[in-house]
Structures are given as structure tokens and as C-alpha cells.
Amino acid sequence: MGVLGFPQLIQNIHHSIILTDMKEEIYDELKKLRGLRLTRTTRTSSVECLKFGFKEVIDKEGELNNIGSFGIHLNCNWRFVNDYKILIGSQDLYEPIQEALRMDEPFNWEEPNANLRDITLHELIREHHLVVKEVEVDFYGGFVVFFQSNIRLEVFPSTSRVDKYAEYWRFLDNEKKKHFVICGSGTFWV
């Protein structure tokens, strides 16, 4: 293995500083979830929209709706696990609820509650008291949420695309009405 030249060494140090800053910035936002309960989830196409805490608003149809104090919209790979198995994963969106449908009949994963992910995730939230105990963040925009019920949410971006259009996930502060976006090129607020 060769010795790094000075320009390459400087570039590596600069990249390491950026990743460290991004990790700290993400942690500073996600730590706001500590003590909050995962109360609800919705889905827009393949993006899972998790709601933490309670904040009720009146929606377009005039209904009272809990949007959560904070939200996380996941546009990358994720899974809920315990110490023994994967409980639900992002790719379960493309699995029908009934195994018999797998081979024989066409199946529309976009239809609400017609896929394994929708049903299992709603059951998980309903049956477990998912209160956030702690969060951990990695250098690549991924994180783990540890719940008091010994269940974890593991989020792991898995694309190498590095630009602002490769959005991994976003953190919604519904009190301040701001979104913290994590993408291939770093982080930004909208």
C-alpha cells in the first residue's frame, strides 16, 4: 500500500471533518426524540412517515389528525428489530399480506394496508409502547433509535449517490415547521 500524497491526505482529513460535523448535527436533532413515543405512521408511495409524540392539527378533510411533535420520513432502507429477529423491514412493502398471493395474483403494493409492511408496522405501534430511550448516529447518515421495549429502529442509507437529490430521510420539527434533510451531499434545512 502506497503512502498518501499531501493533497490526498488533506482531502481525506477534510472529508473526515465533514462526516464528523454531519454526525453531530444529526445527533443534535434526533436526541429530541428521547422520551417520546412512536404514536403513528403513514406512508406516501414508498416513504414511511413516522410520528413521535402528539401534535394534533385539522387536516384537509376537516378531521383532527396527530402529526406528532416530530416526524421522520424514511426514503432509504430501514428495519425494526429486537434481539432475535427482524420484526419489519422497508422491503416488506413489496410483499403481499397473504403468502398465497405471492405467485398467483397481481398485487398492488401502493394500496394502503395491502402489503406486509403497512399491516405489520401498524400492529407493532399498536401492540408495543415504543418510547425512545436513546439514539446513535453513524458517519453515513444512518442511525439507530433504541426504544424502552427492547426494540430498535435501524436506518441505513445504502446508495453511493452524492448530491442533494439523493434524499435518505428527513427529520420534521412540527412545532417549528422545519425539515432537516439528510442526503448524499450532507444536510440542510427547509
C-alpha positions as CSV (number, residue, x, y, z in Angstrom):
1,M,0.0,0.0,0.0
2,G,1.4,3.4,-1.0
3,V,1.8,6.5,1.0
4,L,-0.8,9.2,0.5
5,G,0.3,12.3,-1.2
6,F,-0.2,15.6,0.6
7,P,-3.3,16.7,-1.5
8,Q,-5.0,13.3,-0.9
9,L,-4.2,13.5,2.8
10,I,-5.7,17.0,3.1
11,Q,-8.8,15.8,1.1
12,N,-9.2,12.8,3.4
13,I,-8.9,15.0,6.5
14,H,-11.4,17.5,5.1
15,H,-13.9,14.6,4.3
16,S,-13.5,13.2,7.8
17,I,-14.2,16.6,9.4
18,I,-17.4,17.0,7.2
19,L,-18.6,13.5,8.2
20,T,-17.9,14.2,11.9
21,D,-19.9,17.5,11.7
22,M,-22.8,15.8,9.9
23,K,-22.9,13.0,12.5
24,E,-23.0,15.6,15.4
25,E,-25.6,17.7,13.6
26,I,-27.9,14.6,13.0
27,Y,-27.5,13.5,16.7
28,D,-28.4,17.0,17.9
29,E,-31.7,16.8,16.1
30,L,-32.5,13.1,16.8
31,K,-31.9,13.4,20.5
32,K,-35.0,15.5,20.7
33,L,-36.9,12.2,20.3
34,R,-35.8,10.9,23.8
35,G,-38.8,10.2,26.0
36,L,-41.3,10.5,23.1
37,R,-43.5,7.7,22.0
38,L,-43.8,6.5,18.4
39,T,-47.5,7.2,18.1
40,R,-48.4,6.7,14.4
41,T,-47.2,6.1,10.9
42,T,-48.4,6.9,7.4
43,R,-46.9,6.3,4.0
44,T,-46.6,8.3,0.8
45,S,-45.6,5.9,-2.0
46,S,-42.6,4.1,-0.6
47,V,-41.7,6.8,2.0
48,E,-42.6,5.8,5.5
49,C,-43.7,8.7,7.7
50,L,-43.2,8.0,11.5
51,K,-44.7,10.3,14.1
52,F,-43.3,10.8,17.6
53,G,-45.2,12.5,20.4
54,F,-48.5,14.3,19.9
55,K,-49.4,17.4,17.9
56,E,-52.9,17.5,16.5
57,V,-53.9,19.6,13.5
58,I,-57.0,19.7,11.4
59,D,-56.3,18.1,8.0
60,K,-57.7,18.9,4.5
61,E,-60.9,16.9,5.2
62,G,-61.6,18.8,8.4
63,E,-60.5,15.8,10.6
64,L,-58.4,16.1,13.8
65,N,-55.1,14.3,13.0
66,N,-52.0,13.5,15.0
67,I,-48.9,14.6,13.0
68,G,-46.6,14.1,16.0
69,S,-44.3,16.7,17.7
70,F,-41.6,15.3,15.5
71,G,-41.6,13.1,12.4
72,I,-39.1,11.1,10.4
73,H,-39.7,10.4,6.7
74,L,-37.7,7.4,5.6
75,N,-36.6,7.2,2.0
76,C,-33.8,4.7,2.5
77,N,-33.6,1.2,3.9
78,W,-34.7,0.6,7.5
79,R,-35.9,-2.1,9.8
80,F,-37.4,-2.6,13.2
81,V,-35.6,-5.4,15.1
82,N,-35.4,-7.0,18.6
83,D,-32.5,-9.1,19.9
84,Y,-33.7,-12.2,17.9
85,K,-35.2,-11.2,14.6
86,I,-36.2,-8.5,12.1
87,L,-39.8,-7.5,13.0
88,I,-40.5,-5.5,9.9
89,G,-38.3,-4.1,7.1
90,S,-38.7,-1.4,4.5
91,Q,-38.7,-4.0,1.7
92,D,-41.8,-5.7,3.2
93,L,-43.7,-3.1,1.3
94,Y,-43.4,-5.3,-1.8
95,E,-44.7,-8.4,0.0
96,P,-48.4,-9.2,-0.1
97,I,-50.1,-9.9,3.2
98,Q,-51.2,-13.4,2.2
99,E,-48.4,-15.7,1.0
100,A,-50.8,-17.3,-1.5
101,L,-50.9,-14.1,-3.5
102,R,-47.2,-14.1,-4.0
103,M,-47.2,-16.2,-7.1
104,D,-50.7,-16.4,-8.4
105,E,-52.3,-13.0,-8.4
106,P,-51.1,-9.5,-9.2
107,F,-50.7,-7.3,-6.1
108,N,-50.7,-3.6,-5.8
109,W,-48.2,-2.6,-3.0
110,E,-49.2,1.0,-3.2
111,E,-52.7,0.3,-1.9
112,P,-52.8,1.3,1.8
113,N,-52.8,-1.8,4.1
114,A,-52.5,-4.2,1.2
115,N,-48.8,-5.1,1.9
116,L,-46.9,-6.8,4.8
117,R,-45.1,-3.6,5.8
118,D,-48.2,-1.5,6.4
119,I,-50.0,-4.1,8.4
120,T,-47.0,-5.2,10.5
121,L,-45.9,-1.7,11.3
122,H,-49.3,-0.6,12.4
123,E,-49.5,-3.7,14.6
124,L,-46.1,-3.1,16.1
125,I,-47.0,0.5,17.1
126,R,-50.4,-0.6,18.5
127,E,-49.1,-3.6,20.5
128,H,-45.9,-2.1,21.9
129,H,-45.3,1.0,23.9
130,L,-42.4,2.4,21.7
131,V,-40.9,5.2,23.8
132,V,-37.5,6.4,22.6
133,K,-34.7,5.7,25.1
134,E,-31.6,6.7,23.1
135,V,-30.3,7.3,19.6
136,E,-27.0,6.5,17.9
137,V,-25.8,8.0,14.6
138,D,-23.2,6.8,12.1
139,F,-20.9,8.7,9.7
140,Y,-23.1,8.0,6.6
141,G,-26.4,9.4,7.6
142,G,-27.7,6.3,9.3
143,F,-29.0,6.0,12.8
144,V,-30.5,3.6,15.4
145,V,-33.4,4.5,17.7
146,F,-33.5,2.4,20.9
147,F,-36.9,2.0,22.4
148,Q,-37.6,1.1,26.0
149,S,-39.3,-2.1,24.9
150,N,-36.0,-3.6,23.6
151,I,-36.9,-2.9,20.0
152,R,-34.7,-0.9,17.7
153,L,-35.3,1.1,14.5
154,E,-32.2,0.8,12.3
155,V,-31.9,3.2,9.4
156,F,-29.1,2.7,6.9
157,P,-28.8,4.7,3.7
158,S,-27.4,2.4,1.0
159,T,-26.8,4.5,-2.0
160,S,-23.4,5.9,-3.1
161,R,-25.0,8.8,-5.0
162,V,-23.6,12.1,-3.6
163,D,-25.9,15.0,-4.3
164,K,-28.8,16.9,-2.7
165,Y,-31.4,14.9,-4.7
166,A,-30.4,11.6,-3.1
167,E,-32.5,12.2,0.0
168,Y,-32.1,9.5,2.6
169,W,-34.5,10.7,5.2
170,R,-35.7,13.9,6.8
171,F,-36.5,14.9,10.4
172,L,-39.6,17.1,10.8
173,D,-39.9,19.5,13.7
174,N,-43.6,20.1,13.6
175,E,-43.5,22.8,16.3
176,K,-41.1,25.0,14.3
177,K,-42.5,23.7,10.9
178,K,-39.0,23.0,9.6
179,H,-37.5,19.9,7.9
180,F,-33.9,18.7,8.5
181,V,-33.0,16.8,5.3
182,I,-30.2,14.2,5.2
183,C,-29.0,13.4,1.7
184,G,-25.9,12.1,-0.2
185,S,-24.2,15.5,-0.1
186,G,-24.9,16.3,3.6
187,T,-27.6,18.0,5.5
188,F,-29.8,21.1,5.0
189,W,-32.9,22.8,6.4
190,V,-36.1,23.5,4.5
